[in-house]
Amino acid sequence: MKKFLPALCFFVSLFGLAHAELGTKEFTIDISGVEREYLVHLPPQFDSKKNTPLLIKLHGQDTNAYEALSYSELNELADQENFVVVYPQSLHSPLPFFEDADLNHWDVYGLESDAAFKDVEFIESLTKHLIKTYNLSPDQVYLSGFSNGAAFAQRLVCERPETFAGLLIVGFDLPDPIAANCSKLNMPIVFVRGTQDPLVPFGGFENFTPGAEVAATKLASINGCSTERIETRIIDSDPEDSTTVTQYDFKGCQQAPVRFYRVNNGGHTWPGVATILNPQIFGHSNNDLKLNQVAWAFLSQQRDELE
């Protein structure tokens, strides 16, 4: 995993992190002859004799597994709630709509070169491997993604809904090509979008994503919910962060609940964490919504109620 080291050194120097010493280790797995890389974090109270839950966290485009570990701060929550976190690493190839820049990304754009990544096979095989290796609960596998990782997470749950117990997606709408072949999810969903996202427009990408509001309604429809929703304003505990949060819970969900967090004036960020990304590039970060805590509580509680 040598390609991670420069990024890791950067984040350690910038944020003072030492996650590798706190139960995070590097591994590889062979997928059709290609060595794929990932990080696994085991909480201090981990016991292989118990069926511990698993959370899969997918990084965004032009980033990597170590950066996902840093900006999401999910290891801290895993230590508190006693679940395992895995951070898979994507591959890279030139992207024609980014001036052929050779960037890390997940297979969501429909490019022939990306099909060779076998990303769906990677995550599916990795999940089975982790369940077997650590004796994890196969009924408590949760999926999370940010940006391009959120787009790929939605592809995964649409193509392999039986694998996952819940979905947390931040910073990317359900792509139209994926939505066209997504008919049933039957899992709780938390969807988060900033209205002033400078990288992934809240109004969507033409001929690829419909915009956040439409995407939220689509996810709700797939889960058998009505278009009617309950609006709740999250307390603005940090007026200085220039953002507020509105929570929407869709009504009448026949399969599983869907919750949409609209971060008003928010950017391309992960709410409620101490690691603040550069606002000149990513926009404003929100401190009112403690996303990790509320999303985990929502997904795990709803999963228990569905059983």
Residue frames as qw, qx, qy, qz and C-alpha x, y, z in Angstrom:
[[0.000, 0.886, 0.463, 0.000, 0.00, 0.00, 0.00],
 [0.522, -0.197, 0.027, 0.830, 2.96, 2.29, -0.70],
 [0.118, 0.485, 0.383, 0.778, 0.91, 4.71, -2.78],
 [0.400, -0.805, -0.416, -0.138, -0.98, 5.71, 0.40],
 [0.657, -0.340, -0.272, 0.615, 2.12, 6.80, 2.29],
 [0.220, 0.205, 0.049, 0.952, 2.51, 10.36, 0.95],
 [0.389, -0.565, -0.336, -0.645, -1.14, 11.09, 1.67],
 [0.724, -0.524, -0.430, 0.129, -0.88, 9.49, 5.10],
 [0.546, -0.126, -0.205, 0.803, 2.19, 11.57, 5.99],
 [0.013, -0.387, -0.186, -0.903, 0.37, 14.71, 4.84],
 [0.555, -0.596, -0.364, -0.452, -2.67, 14.01, 6.99],
 [0.736, -0.401, -0.390, 0.382, -0.60, 13.00, 10.02],
 [0.406, 0.003, -0.112, 0.907, 1.39, 16.21, 9.82],
 [0.153, -0.402, -0.250, -0.867, -1.68, 18.34, 9.20],
 [0.641, -0.505, -0.226, -0.533, -4.10, 16.86, 11.71],
 [0.206, -0.509, 0.719, -0.426, -1.81, 15.07, 14.16],
 [0.912, -0.038, -0.031, -0.407, -3.37, 11.67, 13.40],
 [0.004, 0.443, -0.896, 0.035, -1.97, 8.29, 14.32],
 [0.828, -0.001, 0.055, -0.558, -4.88, 6.02, 13.47],
 [0.733, 0.296, -0.611, -0.037, -2.62, 3.14, 12.44],
 [0.184, 0.246, -0.784, 0.539, -1.64, 2.83, 16.10],
 [0.452, -0.018, 0.462, -0.763, -5.27, 2.73, 17.21],
 [0.616, 0.169, 0.739, -0.213, -6.34, -0.52, 15.61],
 [0.642, 0.691, 0.000, -0.332, -6.16, 0.38, 11.90],
 [0.539, -0.338, 0.677, 0.369, -4.20, -1.95, 9.62],
 [0.437, 0.551, -0.405, -0.584, -3.51, -2.30, 5.90],
 [0.656, 0.019, 0.754, 0.015, -4.44, -5.40, 3.90],
 [0.314, 0.357, -0.548, -0.688, -4.81, -6.58, 0.32],
 [0.697, 0.197, 0.648, -0.237, -7.16, -9.00, -1.41],
 [0.149, -0.150, 0.742, 0.637, -6.88, -10.55, -4.86],
 [0.563, 0.535, 0.389, -0.496, -9.75, -9.71, -7.21],
 [0.799, 0.573, 0.183, 0.008, -9.46, -11.48, -10.58],
 [0.797, 0.207, 0.021, 0.567, -5.68, -11.24, -10.50],
 [0.141, 0.697, -0.081, 0.698, -5.56, -7.62, -9.29],
 [0.461, -0.240, -0.610, 0.598, -4.30, -6.82, -5.80],
 [0.197, -0.752, -0.264, -0.570, -6.85, -4.49, -4.15],
 [0.326, 0.128, -0.554, 0.755, -6.03, -2.55, -1.01],
 [0.454, -0.696, -0.347, -0.436, -8.06, -1.64, 2.06],
 [0.039, 0.359, -0.611, 0.704, -7.79, -0.53, 5.68],
 [0.609, -0.471, -0.617, -0.164, -9.55, -2.23, 8.58],
 [0.099, -0.467, 0.456, -0.751, -10.20, -0.65, 11.96],
 [0.594, -0.343, -0.727, 0.027, -11.02, -2.92, 14.89],
 [0.351, -0.772, 0.062, -0.526, -12.44, -1.21, 18.01],
 [0.011, -0.506, 0.745, -0.436, -10.71, -1.80, 21.37],
 [0.601, -0.102, 0.614, -0.501, -13.57, -3.98, 22.63],
 [0.684, 0.316, -0.474, -0.455, -13.71, -6.14, 19.51],
 [0.532, -0.220, 0.792, -0.201, -14.45, -9.79, 20.26],
 [0.318, 0.232, -0.747, -0.536, -14.48, -12.29, 17.39],
 [0.002, -0.204, -0.964, 0.168, -16.82, -14.48, 19.44],
 [0.259, 0.603, 0.482, -0.580, -19.55, -11.88, 19.01],
 [0.451, 0.544, 0.566, 0.425, -21.31, -10.96, 15.77],
 [0.192, -0.562, -0.061, 0.802, -19.98, -7.43, 15.46],
 [0.499, 0.805, 0.286, -0.145, -21.47, -5.04, 12.85],
 [0.573, -0.044, 0.366, 0.732, -19.43, -3.85, 9.86],
 [0.253, 0.886, 0.153, -0.357, -19.42, -0.39, 8.25],
 [0.666, 0.204, 0.379, 0.610, -17.89, 0.02, 4.78],
 [0.000, -0.865, -0.072, 0.496, -16.71, 3.58, 4.04],
 [0.682, 0.427, 0.369, 0.465, -16.04, 4.52, 0.38],
 [0.298, -0.502, 0.052, 0.810, -13.79, 7.51, -0.29],
 [0.429, 0.812, 0.172, -0.356, -14.41, 10.20, -2.89],
 [0.756, 0.583, 0.080, 0.286, -12.79, 10.89, -6.26],
 [0.413, 0.685, -0.297, 0.521, -9.11, 11.91, -6.29],
 [0.423, -0.653, 0.471, -0.415, -8.76, 10.88, -2.63],
 [0.525, 0.207, -0.824, 0.042, -7.92, 7.61, -0.90],
 [0.682, -0.429, -0.593, -0.022, -8.74, 5.33, 2.01],
 [0.479, -0.199, -0.430, 0.739, -6.54, 7.19, 4.49],
 [0.070, -0.145, -0.030, -0.986, -8.17, 10.51, 3.70],
 [0.575, -0.406, -0.497, -0.507, -11.63, 8.94, 4.12],
 [0.650, -0.339, -0.579, 0.356, -10.51, 7.67, 7.51],
 [0.307, -0.071, -0.253, 0.915, -9.38, 11.17, 8.45],
 [0.187, -0.171, -0.120, -0.960, -12.20, 13.44, 7.30],
 [0.605, -0.376, -0.531, -0.459, -15.06, 11.15, 8.39],
 [0.164, -0.429, 0.640, -0.616, -13.72, 10.41, 11.89],
 [0.834, -0.155, -0.297, -0.438, -15.64, 7.13, 11.88],
 [0.591, 0.137, -0.720, 0.337, -12.97, 5.27, 13.84],
 [0.086, -0.199, 0.530, -0.820, -13.89, 7.26, 16.93],
 [0.711, -0.081, 0.022, -0.698, -17.54, 6.28, 16.58],
 [0.810, 0.111, -0.567, -0.104, -16.59, 2.65, 15.94],
 [0.330, 0.195, -0.728, 0.568, -14.61, 2.64, 19.19],
 [0.346, -0.116, 0.400, -0.841, -17.63, 3.99, 21.07],
 [0.784, 0.098, 0.036, -0.612, -20.27, 1.78, 19.46],
 [0.522, -0.284, 0.803, 0.043, -18.09, -1.32, 18.95],
 [0.823, 0.500, 0.249, -0.100, -18.29, -1.95, 15.22],
 [0.634, -0.167, 0.455, 0.602, -15.64, -2.62, 12.57],
 [0.369, 0.841, -0.006, -0.395, -14.87, -0.09, 9.83],
 [0.701, 0.033, 0.493, 0.514, -13.28, -0.93, 6.49],
 [0.188, 0.822, -0.110, -0.526, -11.94, 1.68, 4.06],
 [0.799, 0.270, 0.438, 0.309, -11.50, 0.16, 0.57],
 [0.159, -0.583, 0.325, 0.727, -9.17, 1.83, -1.91],
 [0.700, 0.649, 0.207, -0.214, -10.32, 2.57, -5.47],
 [0.689, 0.039, 0.399, 0.604, -8.18, 2.35, -8.61],
 [0.063, 0.726, -0.053, -0.683, -7.30, 5.13, -11.05],
 [0.536, 0.325, 0.605, 0.491, -7.68, 5.78, -14.77],
 [0.073, -0.031, 0.189, 0.979, -7.95, 8.84, -17.06],
 [0.225, 0.630, 0.665, -0.333, -11.32, 10.57, -16.95],
 [0.351, 0.398, 0.477, 0.700, -12.30, 12.22, -20.27],
 [0.133, -0.855, -0.359, -0.349, -14.57, 14.78, -18.62],
 [0.493, -0.833, 0.067, 0.241, -11.71, 15.86, -16.30],
 [0.312, 0.851, -0.404, -0.119, -9.28, 16.58, -19.14],
 [0.869, 0.221, -0.437, 0.077, -8.07, 12.96, -18.98],
 [0.195, -0.658, 0.580, -0.438, -6.72, 13.45, -15.49],
 [0.631, 0.034, -0.773, 0.055, -5.61, 10.12, -14.01],
 [0.353, -0.439, 0.368, -0.739, -7.63, 10.07, -10.80],
 [0.004, 0.085, 0.957, -0.279, -8.70, 7.56, -8.17],
 [0.540, 0.019, 0.016, -0.841, -12.43, 6.89, -8.56],
 [0.492, 0.099, 0.837, -0.217, -15.10, 4.22, -8.36],
 [0.070, 0.107, 0.798, 0.589, -16.86, 2.69, -11.37],
 [0.237, 0.591, 0.611, -0.469, -20.01, 4.82, -11.74],
 [0.174, 0.605, -0.193, -0.752, -19.43, 6.69, -15.01],
 [0.829, 0.428, 0.308, -0.187, -20.08, 3.84, -17.44],
 [0.244, 0.776, -0.533, -0.230, -16.56, 3.94, -18.93],
 [0.933, 0.193, -0.300, -0.037, -15.18, 0.78, -20.54],
 [0.409, 0.482, -0.606, 0.483, -11.86, 1.29, -18.80],
 [0.371, -0.401, 0.501, -0.671, -13.59, 1.41, -15.41],
 [0.919, -0.061, -0.116, -0.373, -15.42, -1.87, -15.99],
 [0.729, 0.297, -0.560, 0.259, -12.03, -3.56, -15.70],
 [0.148, -0.521, 0.537, -0.646, -11.83, -2.33, -12.10],
 [0.587, -0.258, -0.762, -0.088, -14.42, -4.95, -11.07],
 [0.091, -0.349, 0.429, -0.828, -15.35, -2.69, -8.17],
 [0.766, -0.263, -0.034, -0.585, -18.65, -4.42, -7.42],
 [0.900, 0.022, -0.427, 0.090, -16.85, -7.76, -7.23],
 [0.355, 0.365, -0.522, 0.685, -14.19, -6.14, -5.03],
 [0.355, -0.349, 0.350, -0.794, -16.65, -4.87, -2.41],
 [0.887, -0.142, -0.146, -0.414, -18.77, -8.01, -2.51],
 [0.830, 0.131, -0.479, 0.252, -15.73, -10.31, -2.10],
 [0.189, 0.387, -0.500, 0.751, -14.20, -8.05, 0.54],
 [0.586, -0.367, 0.158, -0.705, -17.42, -8.06, 2.55],
 [0.953, -0.094, -0.235, -0.166, -17.61, -11.84, 2.53],
 [0.658, 0.290, -0.500, 0.481, -13.92, -12.08, 3.42],
 [0.059, -0.428, 0.433, -0.791, -14.27, -9.73, 6.40],
 [0.775, -0.305, 0.017, -0.553, -17.37, -11.50, 7.70],
 [0.949, 0.010, -0.311, 0.060, -15.54, -14.82, 7.61],
 [0.530, 0.379, -0.461, 0.602, -12.20, -13.52, 8.92],
 [0.030, -0.272, 0.468, -0.840, -13.58, -11.57, 11.89],
 [0.136, -0.398, -0.899, 0.120, -16.83, -13.48, 12.45],
 [0.151, 0.098, 0.091, -0.980, -18.87, -10.35, 11.76],
 [0.454, 0.420, 0.661, -0.424, -22.64, -10.24, 11.56],
 [0.231, 0.160, 0.692, 0.665, -23.75, -10.78, 7.93],
 [0.037, -0.746, -0.643, -0.168, -27.06, -9.10, 8.77],
 [0.243, -0.909, -0.134, 0.311, -25.38, -5.92, 10.03],
 [0.558, 0.009, 0.327, 0.762, -23.30, -4.73, 7.09],
 [0.131, 0.898, 0.271, -0.322, -23.75, -0.99, 6.55],
 [0.611, 0.316, 0.310, 0.657, -22.50, 1.01, 3.59],
 [0.084, -0.897, -0.139, 0.410, -21.37, 4.62, 3.52],
 [0.631, 0.266, 0.304, 0.662, -19.85, 6.81, 0.83],
 [0.075, -0.780, -0.082, 0.615, -18.80, 10.39, 0.19],
 [0.214, 0.657, -0.368, -0.622, -18.93, 12.15, -3.20],
 [0.546, 0.357, -0.663, -0.366, -17.92, 9.67, -5.94],
 [0.095, 0.084, -0.955, 0.269, -17.93, 7.04, -3.19],
 [0.434, 0.267, 0.527, -0.681, -21.56, 7.94, -2.43],
 [0.625, 0.410, -0.305, -0.590, -22.45, 7.46, -6.10],
 [0.430, 0.262, -0.860, -0.084, -20.80, 4.04, -6.09],
 [0.171, 0.019, 0.831, -0.529, -22.46, 3.12, -2.79],
 [0.610, 0.325, 0.224, -0.688, -25.81, 3.72, -4.45],
 [0.609, 0.377, -0.600, -0.357, -24.80, 1.50, -7.35],
 [0.164, 0.202, -0.938, 0.230, -23.82, -1.22, -4.89],
 [0.351, 0.150, 0.703, -0.600, -27.09, -1.21, -2.95],
 [0.658, 0.395, -0.060, -0.638, -29.11, -1.18, -6.18],
 [0.623, 0.383, -0.649, -0.210, -27.20, -4.15, -7.61],
 [0.502, 0.017, -0.820, 0.274, -26.62, -6.05, -4.34],
 [0.427, -0.562, 0.044, -0.707, -29.43, -4.95, -1.97],
 [0.893, -0.332, -0.286, -0.103, -29.35, -8.25, -0.09],
 [0.683, 0.179, -0.405, 0.580, -25.78, -7.55, 1.09],
 [0.161, 0.255, -0.297, 0.906, -26.45, -4.36, 3.07],
 [0.248, -0.560, -0.744, 0.268, -28.53, -3.44, 6.11],
 [0.048, -0.908, -0.269, 0.317, -28.38, 0.35, 5.72],
 [0.578, 0.445, 0.214, 0.650, -26.98, 3.19, 3.62],
 [0.215, -0.841, -0.108, 0.485, -25.38, 6.56, 4.48],
 [0.593, 0.414, 0.330, 0.606, -24.55, 8.77, 1.49],
 [0.192, -0.819, -0.099, 0.532, -23.06, 12.25, 1.53],
 [0.093, -0.665, 0.337, 0.660, -22.36, 14.62, -1.34],
 [0.100, 0.178, -0.752, -0.626, -23.72, 12.84, -4.43],
 [0.693, 0.160, 0.173, -0.681, -27.18, 12.16, -5.84],
 [0.724, 0.112, 0.680, 0.004, -28.47, 8.87, -7.23],
 [0.007, -0.346, 0.584, 0.734, -27.15, 8.82, -10.85],
 [0.686, 0.298, -0.030, -0.663, -29.84, 8.46, -13.51],
 [0.594, 0.302, -0.709, -0.230, -28.33, 5.30, -15.13],
 [0.132, 0.076, -0.908, 0.390, -28.24, 3.59, -11.73],
 [0.416, 0.155, 0.450, -0.775, -31.73, 4.76, -10.75],
 [0.632, 0.257, -0.381, -0.624, -33.15, 3.31, -13.96],
 [0.690, 0.079, -0.717, -0.064, -32.25, -0.19, -12.75],
 [0.096, 0.095, -0.742, 0.657, -32.99, 0.24, -9.05],
 [0.490, -0.379, -0.515, -0.593, -36.39, -1.08, -8.00],
 [0.761, -0.581, -0.227, -0.177, -36.11, -2.30, -4.40],
 [0.244, 0.588, -0.581, 0.507, -33.73, -1.55, -1.55],
 [0.783, -0.484, -0.361, -0.150, -35.56, -2.46, 1.68],
 [0.654, -0.164, -0.353, 0.649, -32.99, -0.76, 3.93],
 [0.176, -0.910, -0.225, 0.300, -32.92, 2.48, 5.95],
 [0.582, 0.443, 0.147, 0.665, -31.24, 5.36, 4.11],
 [0.243, -0.828, -0.119, 0.491, -29.64, 8.61, 5.28],
 [0.559, 0.530, 0.295, 0.565, -28.91, 11.09, 2.48],
 [0.315, -0.762, -0.111, 0.555, -26.97, 14.35, 3.07],
 [0.523, 0.498, 0.311, 0.618, -26.44, 17.24, 0.64],
 [0.234, -0.511, -0.139, 0.815, -25.19, 20.82, 0.88],
 [0.409, 0.806, 0.410, -0.119, -27.17, 23.41, -1.05],
 [0.204, 0.935, -0.253, -0.144, -24.02, 25.35, -2.00],
 [0.827, -0.196, 0.436, 0.295, -21.83, 22.41, -2.90],
 [0.188, 0.797, -0.331, -0.470, -19.19, 23.82, -5.29],
 [0.105, -0.370, 0.875, 0.295, -18.11, 20.42, -6.63],
 [0.001, 0.299, 0.931, 0.208, -21.36, 18.45, -6.98],
 [0.226, -0.191, -0.083, -0.951, -24.16, 20.96, -7.70],
 [0.335, 0.167, 0.719, -0.585, -27.26, 20.65, -5.52],
 [0.622, 0.458, 0.051, -0.633, -29.30, 21.02, -8.72],
 [0.886, 0.124, 0.446, 0.042, -27.55, 18.05, -10.33],
 [0.207, -0.397, 0.633, 0.632, -25.38, 17.30, -13.38],
 [0.636, 0.424, -0.124, -0.633, -27.15, 17.47, -16.74],
 [0.816, 0.280, -0.431, -0.264, -27.93, 14.00, -18.12],
 [0.484, 0.230, -0.786, 0.308, -26.35, 12.27, -15.12],
 [0.199, -0.295, -0.763, 0.540, -27.92, 13.29, -11.78],
 [0.070, -0.698, -0.597, -0.389, -31.34, 14.87, -11.19],
 [0.124, -0.591, 0.207, -0.770, -30.47, 17.13, -8.26],
 [0.069, 0.135, -0.836, 0.527, -30.64, 16.46, -4.54],
 [0.521, 0.070, 0.369, -0.766, -34.36, 17.07, -3.97],
 [0.794, 0.251, -0.308, -0.460, -35.40, 14.80, -6.83],
 [0.487, 0.299, -0.808, 0.141, -32.86, 12.19, -5.81],
 [0.179, -0.120, 0.738, -0.640, -34.15, 12.14, -2.24],
 [0.702, 0.170, 0.173, -0.670, -37.69, 11.63, -3.48],
 [0.716, 0.338, -0.558, -0.249, -36.49, 8.86, -5.81],
 [0.229, 0.242, -0.875, 0.352, -34.77, 7.01, -2.97],
 [0.417, 0.026, 0.564, -0.712, -37.93, 7.34, -0.92],
 [0.758, 0.268, -0.153, -0.574, -40.02, 6.02, -3.81],
 [0.554, 0.314, -0.770, -0.024, -37.75, 2.99, -4.19],
 [0.092, 0.063, -0.852, 0.511, -38.31, 2.27, -0.49],
 [0.219, -0.511, -0.807, -0.201, -42.07, 2.52, -0.92],
 [0.144, -0.447, -0.418, 0.778, -42.45, 5.92, 0.74],
 [0.253, 0.853, 0.454, 0.058, -44.85, 8.69, -0.24],
 [0.414, 0.524, 0.012, 0.745, -43.65, 12.10, -1.42],
 [0.396, -0.836, -0.075, -0.371, -45.03, 13.65, 1.77],
 [0.660, 0.111, -0.499, 0.551, -42.41, 14.27, 4.42],
 [0.488, -0.824, -0.257, 0.131, -42.00, 15.62, 7.94],
 [0.414, 0.670, -0.194, 0.585, -39.75, 18.67, 8.23],
 [0.663, -0.684, -0.175, 0.250, -37.58, 19.26, 11.30],
 [0.283, 0.856, -0.251, 0.353, -35.15, 22.11, 11.77],
 [0.791, -0.143, -0.369, 0.466, -31.95, 21.07, 13.54],
 [0.352, -0.899, -0.104, 0.237, -30.93, 23.49, 16.31],
 [0.519, 0.736, -0.160, 0.403, -28.37, 25.99, 15.01],
 [0.747, -0.605, -0.090, 0.259, -25.84, 25.33, 17.76],
 [0.546, -0.308, 0.238, 0.742, -22.99, 26.99, 15.83],
 [0.353, 0.874, 0.265, -0.206, -24.22, 30.17, 14.12],
 [0.108, -0.794, 0.420, 0.427, -20.65, 31.00, 13.11],
 [0.504, -0.095, 0.778, 0.362, -20.41, 28.07, 10.67],
 [0.256, 0.340, -0.312, -0.849, -22.68, 29.94, 8.21],
 [0.382, -0.046, -0.820, -0.423, -24.95, 26.91, 7.75],
 [0.600, -0.113, 0.471, -0.636, -28.14, 25.37, 9.10],
 [0.057, 0.055, -0.976, -0.205, -29.68, 21.91, 8.67],
 [0.686, 0.032, 0.076, -0.723, -33.19, 20.83, 7.76],
 [0.198, -0.105, 0.974, -0.019, -34.18, 17.21, 8.34],
 [0.664, 0.129, -0.215, -0.704, -36.83, 15.52, 6.19],
 [0.313, -0.062, 0.939, -0.126, -38.38, 12.16, 7.08],
 [0.400, 0.010, -0.596, -0.696, -40.49, 10.64, 4.32],
 [0.611, -0.062, 0.470, -0.634, -43.89, 9.29, 5.34],
 [0.872, 0.216, 0.146, -0.414, -45.56, 5.96, 4.68],
 [0.229, 0.564, -0.775, -0.169, -42.42, 3.96, 3.87],
 [0.937, -0.034, -0.063, -0.342, -43.50, 0.38, 3.16],
 [0.860, 0.225, -0.378, 0.261, -40.00, -1.12, 3.08],
 [0.635, -0.325, -0.281, 0.642, -37.69, 1.02, 5.23],
 [0.060, -0.932, -0.217, 0.284, -37.41, 4.70, 6.27],
 [0.583, 0.415, 0.120, 0.688, -35.57, 7.38, 4.32],
 [0.289, -0.854, -0.180, 0.393, -34.14, 10.52, 5.94],
 [0.537, 0.586, 0.135, 0.592, -32.80, 13.50, 3.98],
 [0.406, -0.694, -0.139, 0.578, -30.58, 16.15, 5.59],
 [0.430, 0.763, 0.173, 0.450, -30.39, 19.38, 3.61],
 [0.534, -0.441, -0.131, 0.710, -27.43, 21.45, 4.77],
 [0.235, 0.930, 0.275, 0.072, -28.47, 25.00, 3.93],
 [0.135, 0.939, -0.312, 0.041, -25.50, 26.96, 2.54],
 [0.738, -0.437, 0.499, 0.125, -23.40, 23.85, 3.13],
 [0.303, 0.679, -0.572, -0.346, -20.63, 22.66, 0.84],
 [0.845, 0.222, -0.478, -0.086, -19.01, 19.40, -0.21],
 [0.006, -0.496, 0.699, -0.515, -18.23, 18.28, 3.33],
 [0.557, -0.255, -0.789, 0.053, -18.96, 15.69, 6.03],
 [0.336, -0.723, -0.018, -0.604, -21.05, 17.41, 8.76],
 [0.735, -0.632, 0.023, -0.247, -20.25, 17.38, 12.45],
 [0.903, -0.076, -0.107, 0.409, -16.56, 16.47, 12.45],
 [0.389, -0.805, 0.081, 0.442, -13.54, 18.37, 13.71],
 [0.503, -0.103, 0.523, 0.680, -11.58, 17.94, 10.47],
 [0.337, 0.800, 0.222, -0.443, -12.55, 21.01, 8.46],
 [0.661, 0.289, 0.447, 0.529, -11.82, 20.89, 4.75],
 [0.227, -0.164, 0.140, 0.950, -10.65, 24.04, 2.97],
 [0.320, 0.660, 0.539, -0.415, -13.80, 26.21, 2.57],
 [0.181, 0.633, -0.336, -0.673, -12.30, 27.91, -0.49],
 [0.171, 0.207, -0.874, -0.404, -12.45, 24.56, -2.28],
 [0.169, -0.240, -0.956, -0.008, -15.17, 22.57, -0.55],
 [0.354, -0.589, -0.316, -0.654, -17.51, 25.25, 0.82],
 [0.368, -0.526, 0.407, -0.649, -18.87, 25.62, 4.33],
 [0.407, -0.044, -0.900, 0.149, -18.81, 22.78, 6.88],
 [0.565, -0.560, -0.168, -0.583, -21.71, 22.30, 9.29],
 [0.173, 0.260, -0.796, 0.519, -21.18, 21.71, 13.01],
 [0.582, -0.176, 0.245, -0.755, -24.83, 21.42, 14.11],
 [0.937, 0.070, -0.128, -0.316, -25.48, 17.94, 12.74],
 [0.353, -0.517, 0.780, -0.021, -23.39, 15.25, 14.44],
 [0.720, 0.312, -0.389, -0.483, -23.82, 13.06, 11.39],
 [0.367, 0.260, -0.889, 0.083, -21.83, 10.02, 12.51],
 [0.144, 0.018, 0.804, -0.576, -23.77, 9.64, 15.74],
 [0.577, 0.288, 0.279, -0.711, -27.27, 10.34, 14.41],
 [0.639, 0.374, -0.512, -0.436, -26.81, 8.30, 11.23],
 [0.272, 0.186, -0.933, 0.148, -25.48, 5.27, 13.08],
 [0.289, 0.127, 0.700, -0.640, -28.31, 5.47, 15.63],
 [0.628, 0.360, -0.003, -0.690, -30.88, 5.81, 12.85],
 [0.587, 0.362, -0.656, -0.308, -29.55, 3.00, 10.66],
 [0.211, 0.134, -0.935, 0.251, -28.88, 0.48, 13.42],
 [0.353, 0.156, 0.609, -0.693, -32.15, 1.19, 15.24],
 [0.666, 0.351, -0.113, -0.649, -34.23, 0.98, 12.07],
 [0.475, 0.298, -0.813, -0.159, -32.50, -2.24, 11.10],
 [0.028, -0.012, 0.898, -0.438, -33.43, -3.75, 14.49],
 [0.489, 0.284, 0.387, -0.729, -37.05, -2.67, 14.07],
 [0.612, 0.378, -0.422, -0.552, -37.26, -4.21, 10.59],
 [0.175, 0.219, -0.960, 0.028, -36.30, -7.65, 11.87]]
